[in-house]
Amino acid sequence: MSLYETIEMTFLQLVKSGQIPTKLHLTEEGLTALINDRTLGASWTPSIPDFWDQRVLGLPLAKAAIHNALQVEDRLIIIEWSPEAP
């Protein structure tokens, strides 16, 4: 499963439980995975040259040091994902 699919699945689970994510925290590796993801790559807005200024599922991006996570209020929900082997 791609990182984008994992983010989307986690996002939908949170929304179904009544929690509204407000920000997506990504590591550099996570951002690179999204940039290279065929599912999402075509939907980046070309007029925004800095990938950190893009939005994913309508959420602004924030740099994370260790984990990819969705922010819900003041909590971070870790996104369990491992890079796929080439």
BELMO-V126060 format. One record per backbone hydrogen bond with DSSP energy under -0.5 kcal/mol. NH is the residue of the N-H (numbers start at 1). CO is the residue of the C=O. If there is no record, write none. Layout:
BEGIN
<<NH,CO> <NH,CO>>
END
This chain:
BEGIN
<<6,2> <7,3> <8,4> <9,5> <10,6> <11,7> <12,8> <13,9> <14,10> <15,11> <16,12> <17,13> <18,15> <19,14> <21,19> <22,71> <23,71> <24,60> <25,23> <25,69> <26,24> <26,62> <31,27> <32,28> <33,29> <34,30> <35,31> <36,32> <37,34> <41,37> <42,38> <43,40> <44,41> <46,44> <48,45> <49,47> <51,49> <53,50> <54,51> <56,59> <59,56> <60,22> <61,52> <61,54> <62,24> <64,26> <69,25> <70,77> <71,23> <72,70> <72,75> <75,72> <77,70> <78,76> <79,68> <80,78> <81,79>>
END
